[in-house]
Amino acid sequence: MAEDWKHTALLVIDMQKDFIERGPVLLKGGKDIVPNVIKAVEVARERGILIVWVVREHDPLGRDVELFRRHLYGPGKVGPTSKGSEGAELVDGLVIREGDYKLVKTRFSAFFSTHLHSVLQGAGINSLVVTGVQTPNCIRQTVFDAVALDYKPVTVIVDATAAATPDIHLANVFDMKNVGVETPTLQEWSESKA
């Protein structure tokens, strides 16, 4: 079965404590998808799929943060997902293992100013499966960049991704479907063939 999936990577985006459990960038509904993200990782491991852990880790002074968030960082402050902080850690149940790849980003898209595309090309990856948070920001921007870079198929597991509200999530899923993105549930993806 691993042979069937050798050209696929699973992106697990921003499943970090500051986004899922607490703080000023907490995503309501993020905790609800944790079990499905854990299951998607398990299925990917069974299939021999490359797992890419996409995380934000920011300079503690906020020098690499978007302008609209810089007020959250500075001397005496621990800004969201500051490098080395507890908030930058993955939530319980998600573990980076040997053979996985960790990609640090500082903007919404996992492709923007990173070497993700080169890593995926070097590994022979041409198909992506996306999980994590949050749908209108990091998920959407990463997915649209993947489509622009001709990954096919690009798949977003709809119940292993989340936004601030179900309506926001579904509106963004609708937009992604309109550019050819596949949007199965976790169960549908788990039962699918490469």
N, C-alpha and C positions, 0 to 999 in steps of 0.2 A: 504494500500500500504506500510506503514512503516514496517509492519511485513515481507514483502518480502525482504526488504533491511537491516534488523537488524544486519546482519553479515558482512556488508560492511562499510568501512570508506573511506572518501575522504581526500587525502593528498593535501594540498595547500602549495607548496614548494617555499620559497624564494621570494615571491611577495612583496618585500620591496623596498623602494624608492631608495636606493643605487644601486640596480640591475636594476630597471625599469626606473628611471628618470634621474640619473646623476652620475657623479664620475668615478673613475678609474675601477670599475667593472660593469659599465653600459652595459647592453645587448641590442644591436640593435635588434629591433623586439620584445622586451619584452612588450612595450606599446601596440603593436598590439593585444596581447592576453588578455589584461586586461578585455575587455567586455565579452569574453568567460569564463574566470575564474569566474567572477562575476556571470554569468548565471549558471555555473556548481555548484557554492555554493548555488544558489537559488534552483536549481533542487534537490540537496542533502538535503536541509532543508525541501522541500516539501515531500521527500521520508523518512524523519526521519533518514538519514544517519549521523553517527558521522563525524564531521568535525575536522580534525587535522591540525592546522596551524603550519607548520614547518618553523622555522625562524632561521637565524644566528644572534647571539648577541655575540660580541667579547669583551674581556677585552680591555679597551682603550689603554693599553700599548702593546697589541698584543701578550701577553704571551700564548694565546690559539689558535693562528692563524697558518695555515700551514707556513712552513719556507719560501716558495716562495712569501708570501704576507707580511711578517713581516716588510719590509721596509716602508710600508704604515702607520705604527702605531708608536707611541712613544710620549714623552713629546712635547706638543704644536701641535700635529697632531690629527685630528679626522679621524681615519681609517674607512674603509667601515664597516657598520653595527655595529659600536661600541655601546656597551650597553648604552641606554639612549639617543642616538643621533637621530636626525630627520631621518637620512638615514636608521636607523633600523626599522622605522615604516612601517606598511603596506601601500600600495598605496591607494589612495582615492577610495572608493567604496567597499573595502574589510574590514569587521568588525568582530572581534571576539565577539561572543555572549555567553550568559550563556548556558552551556551544551557543548560548543565546547571545544577542548583541544589545548593548546599551547605547542609546543615542541621546546625547544632551542637546536640547534646543533652547533658544531664548525668545522665540516668536511663535505665533500660532501654527504655522505649517512646519511639519517635520522635515520638509525639503529646503526651507528657506535658510540660506547661509549655513547649511550642514553638508556633510558628505554622504547622506543617506542614499542618494541615487547611485553614487559610485560603489558603495558597499553592496547594494542590491544587484547592480549589474555584474559586479565581480563574482557574486554568488549564483549568477544565472537566474535571478528572480525576474519574472515578468508579470506576476499576478499578486495582488495584495488583498488581504483581509484585514479590516479595521475594527478595533474595539476601543472603548475608553470614553473620555470626556473632553470637551463638551461639544455637542453636535454643531452649533452654529459657528464655533470658533476653530479650535484645533482640529476637530474631525473634518469639518467642511473644507477648510483651507488645505489640509493635507490631501484630502480626496480629490479636490479640484486640481491640485498640482500633479497628483498621480495620473489623472486623466490626461492632463496636458503633456505629460511625459510618456504617454502611450502604454501605461500598464493596463493589461486587459486579461481577465476581468479585474475590476476594482469592486470589492465586496464590502459592504458595511453591515455588520450584524446588528439589526435594529433593536434587539433587546439586550445587547451588550454595549450599547452606547446610550448617552443621556444628555439632556439639556435642562435648563432651569424649570421648564414646564413641558408636559407632554405635547402641547400645541406647538411650541417652538421646535421641539424635536421632530415632530411629524412634518412640519413645514419644510425643514431643512432636508429631511429624508426625501420628500417629494422633489425638491430641487435637484438633489443628487441623482435620483432615478431618471430625471429628465435629461441627464448627460450620459446615460448608459450604465450607471452604477447599479450593481445587484444589491438587493436589500432583504436577504432572508432573515428569519428568526434563527436563534441559536440551534433549535432542534432541526430546522430545515438544513442549515449548513452542516450540522453534525452528521446528518444522514446523506449528504450529497457526495457525489463522486467528483474527482478532480476534472 
